[in-house]
Amino acid sequence: MTTEKHTRWLQLFSRLVRQVLPLVGLALLVTFLAARVPDTFLAANNLQTLLRRSSVIVLIAVGMTFVMLTGHIDLSVGSILAFSGVCGTMAIAHGAPVWAGLAVGCLGGLLCGVVNALLTTQLQIPSFIATLGTMGVFRGVTLVLTRALPVTDLPESFGRLATGDLWGVPAPVWSYAVVCVAAAFVLRYTVFGRHVYALGSNREAAYHAGIRIRWVTVAVFAILGALTGLAGMLEASRLVSGQPTAGEGYELQVIAAVVIGGGSLSGGEGSILGTLAGAFLMAVLANGCVLLDISPHVQRVVIGALIVFAVAFDQLLRRRLGT
């Protein structure tokens, strides 16, 4: 009984730490930048730019949370973003309305997500290897479609998706606010959300409980693909062009956002709030490097170190809990 009670307290402590640490880290970073460069960091224009540019990483990171909760990972999100943005902007450039181009982009991302899921579930290829391969395939297809040239001649109305405001709030903020609320609701209050957590916590137990493992896996990869497609269209809107080279290196930032936000590479741990805190921490870090005139290469070092620290901390907690 004493051992069970001790384990229960450790589990509660682990959850508390996972939820609090990202928020504390974000608060400390914001406080540091506000004290170091208050005139520039706290300027309205800078804060609006920060919120707009964080939208792409936030959207993809929310989808990645679903995938990593099941114990999988997707390394192809940067390539999916470029493919989706190119598909959507090509549709708009050929006369389709903006909303239709947006739908094409999301559909393109969703299809890429389904391909990744089928490689993982039907061919039994580990998601790490499968998505490492499709990262090159999707990027190559995008470059072939565009002949390595950006898609241009897009209407001004398309650019307002990323640069416009609604009731004084940047338009992209509304998009990821809705997505975050919906995702948090699904994970916390629906049967599908419980199945996602169960699959990542104990795959064998989930199987014996009657959970349709393959269907859940396809669903989470499809969610990630669709959200990456939406992020790709927002990125294209910000640039007012479909760039075949867009999204390079984004997979590192997205995975970092989820892991730093309390997600586990082993699955079963993570939350939308934590991911949101991790994504904002990445965005504030990038913004701070610019304001402090720090080399972007240093930012890569910091992100990599944060991932290593977060994973090491996760493994330490799991060893203490005996999981």
C-alpha positions as CSV (number, residue, x, y, z in Angstrom):
1,M,0.0,0.0,0.0
2,T,2.8,2.3,0.9
3,T,4.5,1.6,-2.4
4,E,1.3,2.2,-4.4
5,K,0.8,5.5,-2.5
6,H,4.4,6.5,-3.2
7,T,3.9,5.7,-6.9
8,R,0.7,7.7,-7.1
9,W,2.4,10.7,-5.6
10,L,5.2,10.4,-8.1
11,Q,2.7,10.3,-10.9
12,L,1.0,13.4,-9.7
13,F,4.3,15.1,-9.3
14,S,5.4,14.1,-12.8
15,R,2.2,15.5,-14.3
16,L,2.5,18.7,-12.3
17,V,6.1,19.2,-13.4
18,R,5.2,18.5,-17.1
19,Q,2.5,21.1,-17.0
20,V,4.3,23.8,-15.0
21,L,7.8,23.7,-16.4
22,P,6.9,24.9,-19.9
23,L,4.9,27.8,-18.5
24,V,7.6,28.8,-16.1
25,G,10.3,28.7,-18.8
26,L,8.1,30.8,-21.1
27,A,7.5,33.3,-18.3
28,L,11.2,33.6,-17.4
29,L,12.1,34.1,-21.1
30,V,9.5,36.8,-21.6
31,T,10.5,38.5,-18.3
32,F,14.2,38.5,-19.4
33,L,13.5,40.0,-22.8
34,A,11.1,42.5,-21.4
35,A,13.8,43.7,-19.0
36,R,16.6,43.5,-21.5
37,V,15.0,45.2,-24.6
38,P,11.7,46.6,-23.3
39,D,11.2,49.2,-26.0
40,T,11.5,46.7,-28.9
41,F,10.2,43.5,-27.4
42,L,7.1,45.0,-25.8
43,A,6.3,47.2,-28.8
44,A,2.9,46.5,-30.3
45,N,4.3,45.8,-33.8
46,N,6.8,43.3,-32.4
47,L,4.1,41.5,-30.4
48,Q,1.8,41.3,-33.4
49,T,4.6,39.9,-35.5
50,L,5.4,37.4,-32.8
51,L,1.8,36.2,-32.7
52,R,1.5,36.0,-36.5
53,R,4.7,34.1,-37.0
54,S,4.0,31.6,-34.2
55,S,0.8,30.5,-35.9
56,V,2.5,28.1,-38.3
57,I,4.4,26.3,-35.6
58,V,1.5,26.3,-33.3
59,L,-0.9,24.7,-35.8
60,I,1.6,22.0,-36.8
61,A,2.6,21.4,-33.1
62,V,-1.0,20.8,-32.2
63,G,-1.3,18.1,-34.8
64,M,2.1,16.6,-33.8
65,T,0.8,16.4,-30.2
66,F,-1.9,13.9,-31.4
67,V,0.7,11.8,-33.3
68,M,3.3,11.8,-30.4
69,L,0.6,10.9,-27.9
70,T,0.2,7.6,-29.7
71,G,4.0,7.0,-29.6
72,H,4.7,7.9,-33.2
73,I,6.5,10.9,-34.8
74,D,6.4,12.7,-38.2
75,L,9.6,14.1,-39.6
76,S,8.0,15.1,-42.9
77,V,5.9,18.1,-41.7
78,G,8.2,20.7,-43.3
79,S,7.9,19.0,-46.7
80,I,4.1,18.6,-46.2
81,L,3.8,22.3,-45.5
82,A,5.6,23.1,-48.7
83,F,3.6,20.7,-50.8
84,S,0.3,21.9,-49.3
85,G,1.2,25.6,-49.8
86,V,2.2,24.9,-53.4
87,C,-1.0,22.9,-54.2
88,G,-3.3,25.6,-52.7
89,T,-1.5,28.5,-54.3
90,M,-1.5,26.7,-57.7
91,A,-5.2,26.3,-57.5
92,I,-5.7,30.0,-56.7
93,A,-3.2,31.0,-59.4
94,H,-5.4,29.1,-61.9
95,G,-8.5,31.0,-61.0
96,A,-9.9,29.2,-57.9
97,P,-11.3,31.4,-55.1
98,V,-9.2,31.8,-52.0
99,W,-11.4,29.6,-49.9
100,A,-11.1,26.8,-52.5
101,G,-7.3,27.1,-52.5
102,L,-7.4,26.9,-48.8
103,A,-9.4,23.7,-49.0
104,V,-7.0,22.3,-51.6
105,G,-4.0,23.0,-49.3
106,C,-5.6,21.3,-46.3
107,L,-6.7,18.3,-48.4
108,G,-3.2,18.0,-49.8
109,G,-1.8,17.9,-46.3
110,L,-4.4,15.4,-45.1
111,L,-3.6,13.1,-48.0
112,C,0.1,13.2,-47.1
113,G,-0.7,12.4,-43.5
114,V,-2.8,9.4,-44.6
115,V,0.2,8.2,-46.8
116,N,2.4,8.3,-43.7
117,A,-0.2,6.5,-41.6
118,L,-0.6,3.7,-44.2
119,L,3.1,3.2,-44.4
120,T,3.2,2.8,-40.6
121,T,0.1,0.7,-40.2
122,Q,-0.1,-1.4,-43.3
123,L,3.6,-1.9,-44.1
124,Q,4.6,-1.9,-40.4
125,I,7.4,0.6,-41.1
126,P,8.4,2.6,-37.9
127,S,7.0,6.1,-38.2
128,F,10.5,7.6,-37.8
129,I,11.8,5.7,-40.9
130,A,8.6,6.1,-42.9
131,T,8.4,9.8,-42.5
132,L,12.1,10.3,-42.9
133,G,11.6,8.8,-46.4
134,T,8.4,10.7,-47.2
135,M,10.2,13.9,-46.1
136,G,12.3,13.6,-49.3
137,V,9.5,12.3,-51.4
138,F,7.0,15.1,-50.6
139,R,9.8,17.7,-51.1
140,G,10.8,16.2,-54.4
141,V,7.3,16.1,-55.7
142,T,6.8,19.7,-54.7
143,L,10.0,20.8,-56.6
144,V,8.9,18.8,-59.6
145,L,5.4,20.4,-59.6
146,T,6.9,23.9,-59.5
147,R,10.1,23.2,-61.4
148,A,11.8,24.7,-58.2
149,L,10.1,28.0,-58.9
150,P,7.7,29.9,-56.5
151,V,4.0,30.1,-57.4
152,T,3.2,33.8,-57.8
153,D,0.5,36.1,-59.3
154,L,-1.8,35.6,-56.3
155,P,-4.5,38.1,-55.4
156,E,-4.1,40.6,-52.6
157,S,-7.0,39.0,-50.7
158,F,-5.0,35.8,-50.2
159,G,-2.3,37.8,-48.4
160,R,-4.8,39.1,-45.9
161,L,-5.2,35.6,-44.5
162,A,-1.9,36.1,-42.7
163,T,-1.6,39.9,-42.5
164,G,-5.2,40.9,-41.8
165,D,-6.8,41.7,-38.5
166,L,-10.2,40.7,-37.0
167,W,-11.4,42.9,-34.2
168,G,-7.9,44.2,-33.6
169,V,-6.5,40.7,-33.3
170,P,-4.2,39.2,-36.0
171,A,-6.3,36.8,-38.2
172,P,-3.9,33.8,-37.8
173,V,-4.4,34.0,-34.0
174,W,-8.1,33.3,-34.4
175,S,-7.3,30.2,-36.5
176,Y,-5.0,28.6,-34.0
177,A,-7.1,29.7,-31.1
178,V,-10.1,27.8,-32.5
179,V,-7.8,24.8,-33.4
180,C,-6.3,24.7,-29.9
181,V,-9.7,24.8,-28.1
182,A,-11.1,22.1,-30.4
183,A,-8.1,19.9,-30.0
184,A,-8.0,20.3,-26.2
185,F,-11.7,19.4,-26.1
186,V,-11.3,16.3,-28.2
187,L,-8.4,15.0,-26.2
188,R,-10.0,15.6,-22.8
189,Y,-13.7,14.9,-23.3
190,T,-14.1,12.5,-26.2
191,V,-13.7,8.7,-26.6
192,F,-11.3,9.3,-29.4
193,G,-9.1,11.4,-27.2
194,R,-9.0,8.7,-24.5
195,H,-8.1,6.2,-27.2
196,V,-5.2,8.4,-28.3
197,Y,-3.8,8.5,-24.8
198,A,-4.4,4.8,-24.2
199,L,-2.6,3.8,-27.4
200,G,0.5,5.8,-26.4
201,S,0.4,4.6,-22.8
202,N,0.2,0.9,-23.4
203,R,-0.4,-0.4,-26.9
204,E,-0.9,-4.0,-25.9
205,A,-3.5,-3.0,-23.3
206,A,-5.2,-0.8,-25.8
207,Y,-5.4,-3.7,-28.3
208,H,-7.0,-6.0,-25.7
209,A,-9.4,-3.3,-24.7
210,G,-10.8,-3.3,-28.2
211,I,-9.4,0.0,-29.4
212,R,-9.0,0.1,-33.2
213,I,-5.3,0.8,-33.2
214,R,-4.9,1.2,-37.0
215,W,-7.9,3.5,-37.3
216,V,-6.7,5.8,-34.5
217,T,-3.2,5.9,-36.0
218,V,-4.5,6.9,-39.4
219,A,-6.8,9.5,-37.8
220,V,-4.0,11.2,-35.8
221,F,-1.7,11.4,-38.9
222,A,-4.6,12.8,-40.9
223,I,-5.2,15.4,-38.3
224,L,-1.5,16.4,-38.4
225,G,-1.5,16.5,-42.2
226,A,-4.6,18.7,-42.4
227,L,-3.3,21.1,-39.8
228,T,0.1,21.2,-41.6
229,G,-1.8,22.0,-44.8
230,L,-3.6,24.9,-43.1
231,A,-0.2,26.1,-41.7
232,G,1.2,25.8,-45.3
233,M,-1.4,28.1,-46.6
234,L,-0.9,30.6,-43.9
235,E,2.9,30.5,-44.6
236,A,2.2,31.0,-48.3
237,S,-0.2,33.9,-47.5
238,R,2.5,35.6,-45.4
239,L,4.9,35.3,-48.3
240,V,2.1,35.9,-50.9
241,S,3.6,33.0,-52.9
242,G,3.9,29.2,-52.8
243,Q,7.5,28.4,-52.0
244,P,8.7,24.9,-52.8
245,T,11.5,25.3,-50.2
246,A,9.2,26.5,-47.4
247,G,9.2,24.7,-44.1
248,E,12.8,23.4,-44.1
249,G,13.8,22.7,-40.6
250,Y,10.3,23.2,-39.2
251,E,10.2,19.6,-38.0
252,L,12.8,20.3,-35.4
253,Q,10.9,23.4,-34.0
254,V,7.6,21.5,-33.9
255,I,9.0,18.4,-32.1
256,A,10.8,20.7,-29.7
257,A,7.5,22.6,-29.0
258,V,5.8,19.3,-28.1
259,V,8.6,17.8,-26.1
260,I,9.4,21.0,-24.2
261,G,5.6,21.3,-23.6
262,G,5.6,18.1,-21.7
263,G,5.1,15.6,-24.5
264,S,6.9,12.3,-24.4
265,L,8.6,10.6,-27.4
266,S,7.4,7.3,-25.9
267,G,3.8,8.4,-26.1
268,G,1.0,8.8,-23.6
269,E,2.1,12.1,-22.2
270,G,1.3,15.7,-23.4
271,S,-1.3,18.3,-23.6
272,I,-2.4,21.1,-25.9
273,L,-1.7,23.8,-23.3
274,G,1.8,22.4,-22.8
275,T,2.4,22.3,-26.6
276,L,1.1,25.9,-26.9
277,A,3.6,27.0,-24.2
278,G,6.4,25.2,-25.9
279,A,5.5,26.7,-29.3
280,F,5.4,30.2,-27.9
281,L,8.7,29.5,-26.1
282,M,10.2,28.7,-29.5
283,A,8.7,31.8,-31.1
284,V,9.9,34.1,-28.3
285,L,13.3,32.5,-28.4
286,A,13.6,33.2,-32.1
287,N,12.3,36.7,-31.7
288,G,14.7,37.4,-28.8
289,C,17.7,36.2,-30.9
290,V,16.8,38.7,-33.5
291,L,16.3,41.6,-31.0
292,L,19.6,40.8,-29.2
293,D,21.4,40.3,-32.5
294,I,22.3,36.7,-31.7
295,S,23.2,34.4,-34.5
296,P,20.4,32.1,-35.7
297,H,23.0,29.2,-35.4
298,V,23.0,29.8,-31.7
299,Q,19.2,29.4,-31.7
300,R,19.6,25.9,-33.2
301,V,22.1,25.0,-30.5
302,V,19.6,26.1,-27.8
303,I,16.7,24.3,-29.3
304,G,18.7,21.1,-29.7
305,A,19.9,21.4,-26.1
306,L,16.3,21.9,-24.9
307,I,15.2,18.8,-26.7
308,V,17.9,16.7,-25.1
309,F,17.2,18.1,-21.7
310,A,13.4,17.5,-22.0
311,V,13.9,13.9,-23.2
312,A,16.4,13.2,-20.5
313,F,14.1,14.6,-17.9
314,D,11.2,12.5,-19.3
315,Q,13.3,9.3,-19.2
316,L,14.3,10.1,-15.6
317,L,10.7,10.5,-14.5
318,R,9.8,7.2,-16.3
319,R,12.6,5.3,-14.6
320,R,11.5,6.6,-11.2
321,L,7.9,5.6,-11.9
322,G,9.0,2.2,-13.3
323,T,7.3,2.7,-16.6
